[in-house]
């Protein structure tokens, strides 16, 4: 993904969204979403992870103390990792919804 640059029309403040957010989102999930300013998506991801963990626990019949109980967490982790991979797209939608304009990158070195 190419880096997308935005400017806020009211005061000229600049922000950019790069593909590196995808890596951080996959590696760290909910904390990366919070750091990216996507608190509602972080809450949704955390609740989805917990719900999937409970569903997996119910479906497999595993309970705390079982040797493979840790495996009930894995599906929830995978969902959060996939959801975290969408951080760049979510940030772009956030800036567009707030009225920021896409611009060409500023060449600060000229």
Secondary structure, DSSP 8 states (H G I E B T S, - for coil): ---EEEE-TTT--EEEE-THHHHHHHHHTHHHHHHTT-HHHHHHHHHHHHHHHHHHHHHH---TTSTTTTHHHHHHHHHHHHHHTTHHHHHHHHHHHTT-EEE----TT-
